[in-house]
Amino acid sequence: MKPPIGRSRTRSISVFASVVIPMTLLGASLVASSASGQQNIYAEGDESKLIAVLRSADAPLYDKVMACKTLAVIGTKAAVEPLANLLNDENLSHYARFGLEPIPDPAVDEALRGALNRIQGRLLIGVIDSIGNRRDREAVPQLRSLLGHSDPAVVEAAAISLGRIASPEAAEALLQSLSDAKAATRERAALGALVAAERLLKEGSSAKAIALYDALAKADIPAHLQGAGLRGAILARGAEGLPLLTEQLGAECQVAFATALRAARELSPAGDLTNILLAQLRRLPPDRQAKLISVLADRADRRALPAVIESLSSSEIEVRLAAVRAMRQLGDASVVPTLVKVATGEEPMVRETALQVLRSLPGEQVDQAIVELLTAEDLPTRLLAMDLAGARYINRAVPALERALSSADPAVRQAALRALGRTVRLGDLSILTRRLTQRTSAEERAALEEALRAACPRIPEREDCAAHLAEVLGQVPAETKPTVLTLLGLVGGPTALAAVTKSAYDPQESVQDAATQVLGDWIGTEAGPELLKLAKSDIADRFRVRALRGYIRIARQFDMSEEERLTMCREALAAATRDAERRLVAEVLGRIPRKEALAELARLMDQPTLREDAAQVAVALSEKLVDREPSAVAAAMEKVLKSTGNADLQARAKNLLRRASR
Amino acid sequence: MASRFQLLSRRRLLQVTTSLAAGCTLPTLIPARALGRDGAVAPSERIVVGGFGLGPRGEHDLRDMLDEPDVQFVAICDARGERRQAIKRIVDTKYGNQDCAMYHHPLELLDRKDIDAVLIATGDRWHTMASILAARAGKDIYCEKPCSMTIAESRALADNIRRHSCVYQAGTQRRNIGNFIFAVELVYSGKLGKLKTVHANTLHPATTHEWLPAEPLPSKEEVDWDLWLGPSPWRPYNSRYVRGGWRNFFDFHGGGILEWGSHTVDLCQWANKADDTTPIEYEPVGNHVHCTYANGVQLIMRDTGWMGLGTCSVRFEGEEGWIETGDSGKIAVWPESLRGEVPVFTEPGTSPKRHIRDFLNCVKTRALPASNADVACQSHIACHAAYIAWQLGRKLVFDPKKEEFVGDDEANRMRSRAIRDPWHL
C-alpha cells in the first residue's frame, strides 16, 4: 500500500511538523526545521524513529521522504535494510537511493547489487547509477552483463558506472564493447570508456588509459566521441603526443582539427609545441590558419610574434583579423604603428578590432607612442589618438587635448572633451568646469557633461575637488546647478555633502529637486542626519518624502551596529506620515535580530493598515530569534495570531510558539 | 602543481583582465567572406543554437543571442507548452518564418546533428544534467547559473566538459563586465597591498524541504511534470513551482549563498587567484559564512553591510587599501589616491551581452571562455561547502584537493545527492 501524501489534512499527521502540518505521528518532531532560520534538520534526527517511519504502513509519504533525506546524513547499517526495501517502490525508490548512497557501510553495496536482479526499467537505471557512484568493484560482473541489455539507457548507465569503477575488468569490458555489433552499444560504451580512461590516468595506469583512448579514437562511434578519445590520446602521452596532435592539424575531419586546437591549448608550455604550430601555420587553409593563430595567442609565447605580424599582410581577411586579435596577447609598443595603420584603414571589422586592441595593449611605451600621435598631421590618426588617450587614461595627453578644444572642427572638440574627461587631474579640472558657463551646441554640452561625470569621481583629492565644484555651483546659472549637484554627489565627502544639503533648502524648486535626489542616493551613512532633518523640515511634501526614503535606504543598506540601525528605524517611524514609509521601516526592522526590533514590529501591528505586513516581518524575524529570545518571540506571536488572517502565517506563528515554549 | 587546464585557465584570466579593463571587447569573429551581399552570415559560418527551459532570464539571454549575426536559433525544448510557444514566437518573429522547432524531451533536441550549441536556462535542478547531456552529444554550452546543486555535480560538470572538449560558459557574466574586471585587476596590480579579505554579497542561505499542496496533474502537453522535475526528487505537482516559484525549495534551489555567490564568490576566487581551489575553512556566523583560504585570505559571504553600489557587490581588501563595486558599475576605493585610477563603467552587471559574445567567439576558436567549467566548478564548490556549514551550524574544514571535509562524516555525506532515474551524471 502506498503511503498517503504528507500534506493531507484528513490524516493531519506528519513527523516533520514544522514544515508541513503541526501534528506528529510519534508525538515529537524527529527533526528540527525552519523555512528561514538556520536549519540543521539532522542535528536532532533519531535513526530508530526514522526507521520506524519507513517501516510504518500509515506514515505519510512526506514523512518517509524526509526520513530518507535525513538518513542520508545520519543513517548507519541499521537503516540499510529498511531503505533497500523501498528500492522497488515507484514513489520512493529514488528517495531510498538518496538515503542509501552516502551511507558508508558495505551493506549498502550488497543491497544495491541484490536489487539489480529484481528491478526493471528506469528504477534499474537509478540503482546502476548508485552502484557507479559508490565504485563497487564487486558489481562489475553484473554491470558487464548489463552492457548487453536491450534498453540503450540501461547500457549507458552500466557503461558509465563501469567507467567510474575503472577496475581492470571494468576497463576490459568497456574496451570490448567499443567493437560491439550494435552502434547504440558502442556509443554508450564510449561514454564509459572515456570515464574509465580518465580515472586510470589519474590513478597512474597511463598505459591502460592510452589503450582505451586509442581504441576510442579508432572506434566506429560518432565523431565527437572519437574526438574526445583523440584528445585523451594526445594529452595522456604528454610530449610524445605531439606527432599525433600535428597529424590532426592537417586532418580533413573538422572534429579532429578542433580537438587539436583544444589539445594544443591544454598542453603545458614545455616542449617545442610553438615551433610545431608555426611550422604548420602556412600549410593550412586560411580558416584554419586563423584558428591556429588564436591558439598561438592563447599560449602567449612571444616566439610567435614575427609570424603573426607577417599574417597581418595575408590576403585573407580572416587571417588578418586573427592576427590583429593576437596582438593583444603577443604585442608591445613596437606593433603600435602597424596597428594604427590598420585601425585607420578601409576594412570596418579589422579597423574596429585594431582599435580595441590598441585600447587595451599594456605598457607605458604604448602610451608614449599614442601621445606622439596626438600631433599627427592627418585627422583620422589624430582622432584615433584622442580616443586612445581617453580609453587608456593617459594624463600626459592633457596639454595636446586642451589645444584641440580650440579646433574649428566640432568633431575634434567633442573627441577632445571626451578624452579630457578620462585624463584630467585636479589641476586640470577647470579646463572642463569653466566651459559650464559657456554657450555651446547640445552635442558639445553632452560631451562636456559626460567628461565631467567621468573626471570628478576619479580625482584623488576629493575634498579639493568638492570645494572646486561648490565654488562652481555658486557661479553657474540655475539651469546648470543640477549638473553640478550631480557631480558633487558623485564626488561625495563632507564638503560635497554640505554643498548639496544647502541646496536642498534652496528657494528654487529645480535646485531643491536635484539636491534631494542626490542626497537620497548618497553613498554613505553621513547623509543620514541631513536627510532626517530634511524629512522633518517644512520643505515641499514630495521632497520630505524623498528625504525620508533616502534615510530609510541608509538604515537598510549600510553597514552599522544593530543599535544604530534600530535607532534609525525609530527615528524614521517618528518622522513618517504615510504607511508606505512605515512599511519600508518594518522591512528594515526585520533585518535586526533583536527583541527590541520585534517589539517595534508588534507596535506596528496595532495599526490596522500595517497589521498584515508587520506580522509577516515579525514571523520571519522570530524564526531567526526564537532560540535566543523565546519569551519575546512568544509575546510577538501571540499578537500575530490575533492580528493576521493569513493561514500560512498563523501556522508558522503557532509553530514558533511551540518552539518558544520548549 | 597546477594542471594543464588550470594553467590555461590562468592564461585566459590574464587575457580577459587586460582586454576588458578598458571596457572594451573584441567584435564578432565573422570573416568577411562569410558575409553575403546583404550582410547576413553564410550558413557555413553560423553557430546553430537550441535552447532548454528558457524562462525570463533565458529569454533575456536569447534576445541578446539573437542579436548576434552569426547565431541561428532553431529549436526550443521545454517541459512547459506555454514556454515552448512563447520562445517559438520570439524566434519566429525575429527570423520572419515559422522554423523554430519545439521539443518536450532534451534528447530529441540533442539528437539533431545540425545543432552546434545549446543555451540552458532551466531551473537550477536541471543545469548540470542538461549540460552533461549536451556535452555527451558533442554540443557547446552556455548555461545560466547556478551551474550545480551539489559539490558532486560541480565536479561531474567540469569533468564532463573537459572530457568532451566542449566550450562551456557559465552564466556568470560579471567576469566579462568592466567594473568587476577592474576590481580584480586592481588587486593584481598590488596597489591594495597584500590581499587580506574578499567579501561576496550573498543572500539569506535558507531553503525549505516543504511541499506545496498537491494540485491535479495537468496534461503532459501543458506541463510534463516528470520532465520538469528531471533529476530532482519527485513531489506532488503544484503550479507555483513551474511558474517560477521553485526557488527556496531545497530540492530545486541551492539557497541564497549559491544564488548570488555563484557570481560574487566566483569573483572573489578570481581576485584571490584561487580559480583552481576553494577555501579550506567555513564558519557560519549568523546568516553569514566566514571562510579562509590556504593562503590566509579571508572570504566573507554576507548579505548585509554593503555600500549600496548595486546587487551582487564584492569588496576586496588589502593591507593598503580596498575596492568595492556592484551591479551599478560604480566603484568605491580607498585610499583616495586610487580614485584617479578608476575608469568609468556604465554597463550593468546583469547584462550578458559581452559574455555571450565571448562564448560565441570561443565556439569558433575552441578557446576557453571567461566562465569556463573549471572556474565555475571551484566557485560553486565553495558556495556548496559554505551552505553545508551553515546548515550544520558548525565550522568545517575542507580539503580542496580531495574535495572532502576533514573529519566530518555528516558534512561529507551532504556533498552529493542521488540523481532521480532515469537520469544519471
Interface residues (C-beta under 8 A of the other chain):
Chain A: I5 G6 R7 F16 V19 V20 S33 S34 A35 S36 G37 Q38 Q39 N40 I41 Y42 A43 Y62 V65 M66 K69 A72 V73 I74 N91 S93 H94 Y95 R97 F98 L100 E101 P102 I103 P104 R122 L123 L124 I125 G126 I128 D129 S130 G132 N133 A153 E156 A157 I160 L191 L194 V195 E198 P222 A223 H224 L225 G227 A228 R231 G232 L235 V255 A258 T259 L261 R262 R265 E266 L267 S268 P269 D287 A290 K291 S294 V295 D298 R299 A300 E316 I317 E318 L321 R325 R328 Q329 E347 M349 E352 T353 Q356 V357 R359 S360 P362 A391 R392 Y393 G421 R422 R425 R453 A454 P457 R458 I459 P460 E461 R462 I523 G524 R553 Q557 F558 D559 R591 P593 K624
Chain B: R4 F5 L7 L8 R11 R12 Q15 T18 S19 L20 A21 A22 G23 C24 T25 L26 P27 T28 L29 I30 P31 A32 R33 R136 A137 G138 A152 D159 R163 H164 S165 H204 A206 T207 T208 H209 E210 W211 L212 P213 A214 P233 W234 R235 P236 N248 P284 G286 N287 T304 G305 W306 M307 G308 L309 K330 A332 E336 S337 L338 R339 G340 E341 V342 P343 V344 K364 T365 R366 A367 L368 W390 Q391 L392 G393 D409 E410 N412 R413 M414 S416 R417 A418 I419 R420 D421 P422 H424 L425
